[in-house]
Amino acid sequence: MARVSIVRPGEGEILASGPAQVRILETGEHTAHRLGFAEITVPPGFPSPLQHRHSQHDEGFYVLSGTIRFTVGPDDHDAGPGTWVIVPTGAPHTFANPGDETAVMLNTFTPDLYVQYFRDFKALIDSGQPVNAASMEPLWKNYATEISTEYAPATATSPGPAAVQTFMAVGTLRPDTDLARFGALREAEHRQLAVLRSERRVGAHYVSPARGATFVEIIAAGEKEATETLRTLPFAQFFDVEVYPTVPPDAAELAHRAQL
């Protein structure tokens, strides 16, 4: 069980993201990677990054001081202290500080995918590479971010609740597992699980350390798709896995899934 985290003033992971400063308050370590949290300090005259949209995480912004100008498509919205802005997946957005004073805001990421983005962006700046569309494109791609001033079109890529079945994957840790490598991939595993949950491809997830076993509920159109979903998990390489179909969902289960 994760312990309570208390981050006091001046603490947290400090990252300089260009002229702005990002202070990571929650890496996702204490929330099973469901939530990341940062404080962003934006200097006066800070220009807007290219307008963009995300496909794998929602963002929230709460202005603490100063004025932040949020741009959504063709529209500008000046937000002062006490303003809350939520940006769901697929929504174009960017922000700037057009004023004469420093602005500070809180930034949430659900799941925590973008915490690592800020670290990678800092590494790009520190490497001395020019920061432009060509150098940024691989970074955007890694974090499911697309440059656009328009909302993402509605898609029907995910099957509706009635078209899917639930499978239970039971994994047993192989005795020859390299535990150092296993531990190094732990954060990547949690991030991918969060992404799969957001796509309604994974449900419950249990771990039995005493038995060296893991149990993952997979929601898929068939056993082949369930197996393909499992293969996207970094930990898949360490487990012998068996996949079992469960009883097809009844009306109550379908109604529950529709609310996820």
Buried (B, 14 or more C-beta within 10 A) or exposed (E): EEEEEEBEEEEBBEBBBBEBBBBBBBBBBBBBBBBBBBBBBBBEEBEBBEBBBBBBBBBBBBBBBBBBBBBBEEEEEEBEBEBEBEBBBBBBBBBBBBBEEBBBBBBBBBBBBBBBBBBEBBEBBEEEEEEEEEEBEEBBEEBBBEBBBEEBEEEEEEBEBEEBBBBBBBBBBEEEBEEEEBEEBEBBBBBBBBBBBBBBBBBEBEEEEEEBBBEBBBBBEEBEBBBEBBEEBBBBEBBEBEBEBEEEBEEEEBEEBEEE
